[in-house]
């Protein structure tokens, strides 16, 4: 898995038009998508980033995780839903 970080204003829906929400929590949502041969999980924490003055927080408000398979991404999402990890944990 690789992780890319983007600012809160990153338009991930334009880049990943097939994105569908799979996790919704207070302050963040996660979206699953496919990008070429990668299974992608987008974590949008941008709604909270605007509440803080921390420049680092707003510049890393959206993360895009790339998995080598849908099964690996879906396993990660299952762990999120089971409460085994937070969306900002690495896998």
C-alpha distance (Angstrom), angle and dihedral (degrees) to the residues before:
residue distance angle dihedral
X1 . . .
X2 3.77 . .
X3 3.80 126.0 .
X4 3.80 127.6 -147.8
X5 3.80 120.3 -169.2
X6 3.80 124.8 -148.7
X7 3.81 136.7 179.7
X8 3.79 121.7 -96.7
X9 3.81 92.3 -98.1
X10 3.84 94.3 57.0
X11 3.83 108.1 131.1
X12 3.79 98.8 -138.1
X13 3.81 92.2 164.2
X14 3.80 89.6 63.4
X15 3.81 91.2 50.4
X16 3.82 94.9 40.6
X17 3.83 106.1 31.7
X18 3.81 92.9 170.6
X19 3.82 92.6 58.5
X20 3.79 113.9 135.3
X21 3.78 125.8 -172.6
X22 3.81 112.7 -109.7
X23 3.82 102.0 164.2
X24 3.80 128.9 31.6
X25 3.77 121.0 -177.4
X26 3.75 135.2 157.7
X27 3.79 105.6 -68.9
X28 3.80 98.3 2.2
X29 3.76 143.8 55.9
X30 3.80 130.7 -167.4
X31 3.78 124.7 -146.6
X32 3.81 129.1 -165.0
X33 3.79 120.6 -144.5
X34 3.78 142.7 153.6
X35 3.80 122.0 -120.4
X36 3.78 111.9 -176.5
X37 3.80 105.6 -58.8
X38 3.83 93.6 -17.6
X39 3.78 126.1 97.0
X40 3.80 105.3 -142.6
X41 3.79 134.4 -156.4
X42 3.80 115.5 -166.2
X43 3.80 117.7 -162.5
X44 3.79 114.7 -162.2
X45 3.80 113.3 -164.1
X46 3.79 91.9 154.4
X47 3.78 96.1 115.8
X48 3.80 90.2 66.8
X49 3.80 96.0 40.0
X50 3.78 92.3 71.0
X51 3.82 89.7 60.6
X52 3.79 93.2 64.1
X53 3.78 132.1 65.1
X54 3.79 91.6 -144.8
X55 3.81 107.1 119.0
X56 3.81 91.6 -158.8
X57 3.80 91.2 57.9
X58 3.79 95.1 53.9
X59 3.81 92.9 43.1
X60 3.83 90.3 55.3
X61 3.81 98.3 36.9
X62 3.80 94.4 119.3
X63 3.77 123.9 45.8
X64 3.78 128.2 -170.7
X65 3.78 115.7 -157.4
X66 3.79 117.2 -164.0
X67 3.80 118.5 -154.8
X68 3.79 127.1 -170.9
X69 3.81 91.6 -128.7
X70 3.77 142.5 18.7
X71 3.80 88.7 -119.8
X72 3.83 92.1 58.7
X73 3.80 91.8 47.2
X74 3.78 92.2 47.2
X75 3.81 91.2 49.3
X76 3.81 88.9 53.6
X77 3.83 90.0 49.2
X78 3.82 90.9 48.6
X79 3.81 88.5 55.0
X80 3.81 89.6 50.4
X81 3.78 91.9 51.4
X82 3.80 92.1 46.7
X83 3.79 89.6 53.5
X84 3.79 93.3 -116.3
X85 3.78 93.1 126.5
X86 3.77 143.2 7.7
X87 3.79 121.8 -116.3
X88 3.80 90.6 -109.8
X89 3.83 93.4 57.4
X90 3.77 118.8 102.3
X91 3.76 119.5 -123.2
